[in-house]
Amino acid sequence: MLFTQHFKHFAITALLLNSAPALSAQPPPAKSTTLPAPLTTPATVVTPAPAIVKSAAGSPADFAHKIWLFTNGEKTLTQLKTGLSGSDSQLSISIDKPMAEKINIVLSQAFDPIPGLFENHIAKTGKPEQLAEIVKWLDSPFGKKVREAEAKAPPLQYNELERTIPLKEPKFSKERELLYKRYEKIAYDSTAKMITETVEFYLVVNNGIKPPTERIASKELDQAVKLSRNRMNSLTQQLLPHLFASTYRDMIVDELAVYIKFLETDAGQAYLRLTTDAYVTALQTVRPTVLLKLADIFDDELAILSPYSKEPLSPQKQRQLMTTMIKRYGKPPLIGAILEVRGGQITILRHGTQQEMFGRPSQDLVTVDTLLKDLALAKIDMRRYYQVVQKRIKSGN
């Protein structure tokens, strides 16, 4: 299982980060895989599941913990944290040092719940007899050999990570070529799924570490995620032979054959499926929580307007938030956002009476009350309106 090396080669998946909006969809390769739908706007903010309670040896929880250890999880989580750190190249120049430190704290803690989430998923979804068979093989001399190989596999090196990099196929001996073909058949889907989810996580969270006025809009982000997902099959097809070659280069053909034979069994297939689904589930669970924490850093009292917050907004709270937006951004972007969502129409207060007009009015004629009335007339909630305001601030309109 390449769970470990998916983490070790996280820099590879990060190559789409800065150029995400410019990605172009590629024709799907012969070996396609069905991938989960994007989750850029989750319906609810899911809090991390509690870590598995201490359990007796031989229980599903104990087996799940052993599987986590086999994947070299703690070491690879450190590499993921490093890949997501708010480095100078990733953080906006408008972010000061104290703010950058807060961001890095959130990012460094982002993966802390993953071990418990990973183990819980396997313990709850895996069949006890299959888990026992998986752990029995992992504890075997051949299983330990695989773990050692995956633990010390070197990361692939590239001169540029910002663009798609053409890769030449590694050269295999005839025996290894046959083994790789078998491995590709059974491991391709899980590899593509894990790489895809990691890239999507990176794309969305990277957008979240930017100030609200510098983030790309939700529709643009959804499009970037969609394009990157379309590209993952092609990228996985290029990467998989290199990951296979670099990870298992020190294993002799006979040892590698034993491992692949295990992966072809029902227990081996369950191992691939369980570890892949556990990783994806864990990553999808922590993502909205991380984004909400980032929104809280940037937006303070306006954090409640993050699309990842589902806290109800009372009329009194909406009035307070609208007042805060006026103080923070001024009236022009708020007026422009109303004109956009109402098709050029807006409510004004003239001589003590609310009136409707088309076009941009004088700021003095627009109040908190008229803005709130316009939101009601537009049938748009304040969170969606806030996104339009941010877009207009970003574009300077």
N, C-alpha and C positions, 0 to 999 in steps of 0.2 A: 504493500500500500504506500502511495506517495504522499500521505498526509503530511509527513515531516517536510518533505522537499517542497511542497506547495508553499509552506511558510518560508523555507530557506531561500526560495527564489521569489520572495515577495517583491523584490526590486523589479523583477521582470514584469509583474502585473502592474506595477506603478507607472510603467512607461506611458500609459494612456491618461495619466492624471492631469497634466497641464494642458494637453492638447485635446481633451475630451470633446469639446464642441466641434472640433474640426475633423473628427473621425469619419471615415467613410465606410459604409457597409460593404462587406465582401461576400461574394457568392458562397453559400454553405458548401463545405467539402462533402465528400462521399459519406463520411461517417459523421452524421449529425446527431445531436442529443437534444432532448426536450428539457428546457431550462425553466426554472421558476419565474413567475411574473415579477417585474420590478416592484420594489417596495419603497419608492422615494417618498410616498406620503402614506404612511401606515395609518390604519383606522384607529388604532389605540396605541398609547405608549405602554409598552410591556416592561414591567419591572423585572430585573434579573431573578431567575429562580434560585432558591436557596441551595447551598451546597449539599451534596448527598450526606446523609447521616452516617455515622460510623456503623459498619455492618460486619456481620460474621463472614469469615472466609468461605467462599463457595456460593455466596448470595449474588444476585444480579448486580447489586451495587458494588460488591467487591470485584466482580469480573469487569465491570465498567471502569473502575479505577485502574485496574491492571492494563486495560486497553489504552486508557489515557497515557499511562506511563510509557507504554510501548511506543506511542507516537512521538515521544520526546517533547511532549506538549509544553512544559515550562520553558525549555530552552527556545523553542520556536516562537512562543508568545513574546519573549523578549525581543526577538528579531522583528516581529510584527510591530511592537511598540516603537522600536527604533525607526521603522519605515514610516510610521505615522506621526513622528515627533514634529512639532511646529518649527522646522528649521527656517533660517533666514530666507532660503529660496522659496519656501512655501508660504510664509506669512506675509501679509500685506505690509508695505512700507508705512502705512498709516497706523499700524499697531505698535504701541509703545512697549517698553520692556516689561513693566508690571502685567500688562494685558497678555503678553506672550507667555509669561510664566504661568498665568492662570490657565491658558490654553493647553500648555504642555502638561500641566497636572491632570486635566481632564483626559487628555489623550493617553497619558501614561497609565491611567486607571481604567481605560476603556475596555481592556481585555481581562481584567481581574475576575469577572463573573464567569468567563468562558469555561474553565475546568469543571465547575459544578454543573453548568448547563449542559456541557458535553456528556458528562457522566450520567446525569439524570436522564437525558434522552436515550442513551444506550440501555440503561437499566430498565426503563419503562417500555421501550419498544422491542428490545431484543428478546428472543426466546431463550429461556434459561439453558436448555440443552445445547443450543447453538453457541451461546456465550461461553459455556464450559468448554466446548470443542475448540472455539477460537483461542481461548486463553491457554488451553493445553498445547496448541501448536505454537503460540507465541513464546511459551516458556521452554520449548524444545531447543536443542542446539542450533537447528536451522533457523528458528525464529529469532534467536538471540543474534545470530549472524546478520540477519536482515536488519535488525534494529541498529546494530553497530554501523552497518553500511549507511543507513539513512541518517544516523546521527552525525557522521563525519563527512557527508557529501558536500563538496564545495559548491558555492553559488556560481552560476554562470556569469561571465563577465562580458559587458557590452561597452562600446565606446559612447553610444548615445542611448538614452532610455526614453527620450521624448518622442521618438518616431518608431514606426514599425521597422523592425530590423530583419532583413532577409537572412535566413539561416541555411547553411549547407548541411545536408544530411550527414550524421556521423557514420564512420565506416565500421561495420560489424563483421566479425567472422561469420562464416556460413551458419555455424551452430547458434551464435548469438542473434543473428538475423531471424532465424526461425523462432527463437524464444521471444524476441521482441514482437514479432507479428502476433504471437499468442497473447502476450502481455497487452499490446495495444487493443486487441479485441475486448479484453475484459476490464481494462482500467481506463479506457479513453473517456467514457461518459462521466465517471467520478472525477477524473482530473479536470475536465472541462467545466463541470459544475462548480468545483471548488475555486478554480481560478476566476470564473465568471463572478461568483459571489464576492470574492475578495476585491476584485477590480471595482465592482459596483459599490462596495462599502467604502473603498478609498475615494472614489469619485464624489460620492455624496458627502462624506465627512470632510473631505478637502474643501468642498464648497462651504461647509458649515464653519470652518475656521477663519473665514473671511468676514469682514464687517458687513452688516446687512446691505449697505449701499453698494458693495462690490460683488455680491453674490450673483450668480446667474439666476434668472427667474426659474420658477418651478417647471414650466413647460420646456424651457431650454435644457434644464437638468434631466428631465424625463427623456428628452430626445438624445442627449449625450449618453445616457444609460442604455437606451434602446440600441443605439449605434454600436456601443461597446459590446453589448451582448451578441449582436449579429456578428461581430468580429471575433468573438472568443473561440468559435469552432476552428477557424483558420489559424489563429494564434496557437491554440492547443496542439493542432496537428504539426506545427513547426517545432513546438517546444518539447513534446513528449519524447521523441527519440533522444534528445539531448539530456533530458532529465533522467531517462533510463540509463544512458551511457555513463553519465557522471556519477550517479548514485550507486550503481551496482558494478562499477568497474573493477573493484577488488574481489568480487565474488567469482569463483570459478563457474564454468558452465553447469556442472552437475549440481552445485548449490543453488544456482539461480533456477534451474529446472525444477527443483523440489519446491521452491517458493511459488513459482508460477502454477505448478500443479495444485498446490494448496489453494491459490486464488481461484482456480477453476472449479473447486468443490463447492457444495452448497454452503459450507461454513465460510469458505473464502469469499464467496459472493456476498454473504451476509456481513462479513467484516468490512468489505468495501462500501456496501450500502449504508451500514450503521454509522461508520465513522464519517462518511461524507455527509449524510443527513444530520448527524449530530453537530458537525462543524457549521453547516449552513444555518441550522436552527439557532445555534448559539450566536452567530454573527448577526443574524436578522433580529434577534432579541435585544442585543446590546445597542444596536445602531440608533433607534429612536431615543433611547435614554441619553446617549452621548450627544446627539444633536440638540436635545432639549437643554442639556447642561451648557453647551456652547452658546445657545441662544440666550441663556440666562446671563452668561458672562457679558455678552455684547449689548443686550437689550434691556437689562435690569428690569424695570417695571413694565416694559413692553414685551418681555419674554413670553407672557401669557398669550401673545398674538402669534407665536410660532405655530406653524401647521402641525407640529408634533405635540402641542399642548391641547388637551381636550377639556380643560376646565371651563365650566359654563360662564358666560359673560352676561351679568345682569345689566339692565338699563343704566343703573348707577355706575357700574364698572365701565361700561362703554363710554359714558360721558367723561369719566376720569381719564380713560385712555386717549380719547379724542383730544382732550385738553393737553395731555402730555405730548402728543404728536405735534400739535400746533406750536408748543413751546420749543420743542426740539428741532423741528424741521421748517417751521414757518408755514404760512398758509398756501403759498404757490403750488408746491407738489401735491398738497391735499386737494386743492381746487382742481388741478389738472387730472388727478385720479378720479374725482367725481365726474368730470366732463367725459372721461374715457368710459366709465362704467355706465353712464346715463346717456351716452350717444350725443354729447354736446350740450345737454340741458343741465341746469343747476338751479337750486333754490337760493334766493337772496332775501335779505331783510331790508326793506326800504320804507322809511317813515313808520316804523313799528309794525309793518305788515309783511308777511312772507309772500313772495311772488316767484313765479317761474320765469326763466329767461334762457336764451341760447347764447353761447359764446362765453368768453372769459370775463367775469365781472370784476369790479374793484374789490380788493381784499376787505375793505371796511364793511362791505355788504354781506360778507360771509361770516357766520358764527358757528359755534359748536352745535347749536340747535339746528341750523340749516343743514350742516354736514350730516348730522345724525338722521334728519328727515330724508336726505338724499339717499342714504344707505338703505333706508326702508323702502323708498320708491324704486330703487334699483334692484331690490330683493337680493342683496348681496351681504354676506356676513362680514364682520369687521376683520376677521383674519384674512379673508381674500382681499378685502380693500387694502389692508396693510401691505400685502405683497405688491399690489399695483402702485402704492405710494413708493415703496422701495425701488421698484423698477424705474419710476419716473425720476427719482433722486439720482439713481445711477446714470440715467441717460441725460440728466441735466435739464429735463423739461418740467 
